[in-house]
């Protein structure tokens, strides 16, 4: 699997009818770290250097996200966090929109109720 491969937990953060449509949906991959989410620091697996990089990246991205989406602070999230951490891979959520579209399409054998 590559860093661009969708994972099961991607759908844990989305309601199927809205999957991939929100402007505040992001998926960041940090090379060298294996874990399901950027907010669960105690469960990380990686080298000491990768975990140190992860911690700095987490502080920048999660802090920027909270400022923008919860505190309503004007920010350029995620631009400045990504500029400070160019190793981060940002995944396109287009696959999630397509999966939701397919799963919400009526099946050929379904009848209106």
Secondary structure as the mmCIF struct_conf table of DSSP 4:
data_model
#
loop_
_struct_conf.conf_type_id
_struct_conf.id
_struct_conf.beg_label_comp_id
_struct_conf.beg_label_asym_id
_struct_conf.beg_label_seq_id
_struct_conf.end_label_comp_id
_struct_conf.end_label_asym_id
_struct_conf.end_label_seq_id
TURN_TY1_P TURN_TY1_P1 UNK A 3 UNK A 4
BEND BEND1 UNK A 5 UNK A 5
HELX_RH_3T_P HELX_RH_3T_P1 UNK A 8 UNK A 13
BEND BEND2 UNK A 14 UNK A 14
HELX_RH_3T_P HELX_RH_3T_P2 UNK A 16 UNK A 18
TURN_TY1_P TURN_TY1_P2 UNK A 19 UNK A 21
TURN_TY1_P TURN_TY1_P3 UNK A 23 UNK A 24
STRN STRN1 UNK A 28 UNK A 30
TURN_TY1_P TURN_TY1_P4 UNK A 31 UNK A 32
STRN STRN2 UNK A 34 UNK A 34
BEND BEND3 UNK A 36 UNK A 36
TURN_TY1_P TURN_TY1_P5 UNK A 38 UNK A 39
HELX_RH_3T_P HELX_RH_3T_P3 UNK A 41 UNK A 43
STRN STRN3 UNK A 45 UNK A 45
BEND BEND4 UNK A 46 UNK A 46
HELX_RH_AL_P HELX_RH_AL_P1 UNK A 48 UNK A 65
HELX_RH_PI_P HELX_RH_PI_P1 UNK A 66 UNK A 70
BEND BEND5 UNK A 71 UNK A 71
TURN_TY1_P TURN_TY1_P6 UNK A 77 UNK A 78
HELX_RH_AL_P HELX_RH_AL_P2 UNK A 79 UNK A 84
TURN_TY1_P TURN_TY1_P7 UNK A 86 UNK A 87
STRN STRN4 UNK A 88 UNK A 90
HELX_LH_PP_P HELX_LH_PP_P1 UNK A 91 UNK A 92
TURN_TY1_P TURN_TY1_P8 UNK A 93 UNK A 93
HELX_RH_AL_P HELX_RH_AL_P3 UNK A 94 UNK A 104
BEND BEND6 UNK A 105 UNK A 105
HELX_LH_PP_P HELX_LH_PP_P2 UNK A 106 UNK A 107
TURN_TY1_P TURN_TY1_P9 UNK A 108 UNK A 109
#
